[in-house]
Amino acid sequence: MPFSEDDAVEIASATKEAQAFEAKHPDCVWNVEKMKPKDVDTWIKKHPKVTGLTTKPTPPKALWLVEIEELDTEKLVIVISPETKKVADITTEKLEAEVEEEEEETAEEEETE
């Protein structure tokens, strides 16, 4: 049976980091995506010390990203190996608030008046 988005979410949601993030941000948004082979190679090169990605001597061809995001605040990124069905890496990223285009246009109009 192939690895699916549901499998990735199930593994990610079982981590203490995801549970703590969701408790802190109950309105967070979950995004799940399968990384492209080129992106997997790049990610592995940037994280050479990560182990347990595969049961074979060759690098994995696919990894899954589960991003749990509190909009304009922070995001938890969980990388999962579909082969071992384990979490390969967990990172937290701070996000900058996005300024809406309408607000920018309104501010520009006010300046010209």
N, C-alpha and C positions, 0 to 999 in steps of 0.2 A: 504494500500500500504506500503510495507516494506521500511525502511530507507536504502538509498544506498550511495555509494561513492559520487555521484553527489550532493545529499542532504548535505553531510558533507562539501564538497567544497563550495557549495553555502552559507552555514551558516558561514563558516570560512572566506570566501572572503568578507563578508559584515562587518567584524570587522574593526575598525579603525587601530588596530595593524597590521593586515594582509595587509591592503592597504598601510600603511606607510612602512612596510617591503618590499613590492613589488616595491614601488616607489624608495626606497633606493637601492634595488638589483633587477633590471629588468630581470636579467638572472637566477633568483632563480628557484629551482626545488620543485615541490609539490609532497608530498607523502601522501597517505591516507591509513589507515588500521583500521580494526575493532579489538579492543582489545579482547583477550581471557578472559573468565570468571575468571580464576586464576589471570590474570594481572589486571583485574578490581578490584577484592578484594584487591590486594596489593596496587593499586593506591588509593583506598578509605581509606585504613588504613593510608597511608602516608599523605592524605589530608582530615582529619576528619571535618574541618570547611567548606568544600565546600557544598553548599546547592543548591537545585533546580535540582538535578540529576534525580529525579523521582517524580511521582505523587502518588506513593504508599508508605506505611511505610517501605517496604523492599528495600534494595539497588538494583540498576540496575544490570542486567545480562550482559549488553554490554555498552561500550563507544567507541567512534571513535576518533582516533588521526589524526590530519591533521598537517603535518610537512612541513614548508616552509623553504627551506634550501639554503643558499648561500654557495656553497662548500668551505670547508677549512676556513670559516670565522665565521658564526653564523647561528643559526636555531631558528625559531619561532615554538613552539609546542602549538597547540590549541586542547583542549579536549572537545568533544561535546557529550551531552546526546541525544541519538536518541529518547528517550521517550518524553522529554520536548522540543526537537529541539532547545536547547539553549547551549551556550558556558559555560562549567563548569570551565575551567581554561585556562590561557594563560601564557606561560613562554618563556623566551629567553635563549638560551644556546650558549656559545662561543665554537667554534670548533677549534681544533688544526689541522694545516696543515698535511696532510698525506704524508709521504715520499714514493715515488713509489719504488717497489722492484727492478726495473731495475737500478735506481739511486744508491741504496744500493749496488747492485752487482758490479757496475762499480767502486764505491768508494773502495770496498774491493779488487778488482783486481788491482787497482792503488797502494794500500798500499803494496801488496805482491810483486810488481815489483821492 
